[in-house]
Amino acid sequence: MSLQVPAQDYISIIGMPTGEFNYVIYSVAGQVVQSGLLNDNQRLIEFSLQAGVYFIRVIQGDIILTRKFVVKD
C-alpha cells in the first residue's frame, strides 16, 4: 500500500488488493480521528484534519497495514 504525501484534504490508497477494506486514521496521540469502509470504486479518503502527522491503518481480511502520513496546510 502506498499513499501520496504530503496530504492536504485527501489521500489516495494505492496498491491494495481488490475488494472492500476498512481504514482508521489515528493522531500521533493515538486518538481515532476518522474511520470508514472503502471498495474498488472508492480509493480516495477525504478529510479535514489539522496540519500534522497521522497514521492510517488499513484492514482487509488477514492483512493489516499501517502507514504514516503528513497533512500540510
N, C-alpha and C positions, 0 to 999 in steps of 0.2 A: 504494500500500500504506500502511496506517496501523496503528498499534499503540495499545493502551491504555497510558497511563503515568500515574503511576509503577507499576511492576510489583512483585509480591511473590513469587509462586511459579508464575506462568504469564503468557504473553502470548497474545493472540488476533490472528491475521493477518486483516486486513480489506481488501477491495478488490483482491485478486489475481484474475486471470482463472481460469476453471475449469481443472481438470487437476492433475497432480502437480507438486510443486516441491520442490527441496532447500533446506535452510537451514543456515547456520553461524552460531554465536554466538561472538563474539570478546571478550576482555577489552580494556581500554584499552592493555594492553601488547602486544596483537596475538596472544595465545595463543588457540587454539581451545578453548573450554570445553564446547561441545556442538554436535552436528550431527545432521541427520536428513532424512527424507522425509515430506512431508505431501501430502494429497489433498483433494478436495472435501468428504469426510466428516469430515476432521480438520483444523481450522484453529487448534487450540489447542496451544501448546508449553508443556509443564510442565518446571520446572527447580528446582534447589535451589542457587541462586547466592548468594554473599555480597552484601551491600549495596554498590552502586557503579554505575559507568557501564559499559555494554556496547554492542556493535554487533551487529546482525543483518544478514546478507547472505542474500537470497533469490534463487534462480536457477531460472528457468523458461524453458527453450529459450534464445533470444537475449536474454531480459530478465534483467538483474541489477540488483537494488535493494539499497541499504544504508541502514539507519536506526539512529539512536542511541536507546537507552532506558535508564532508570534503574531499578535494583532497590532497593526500600526494605525495611527490617527489618519 
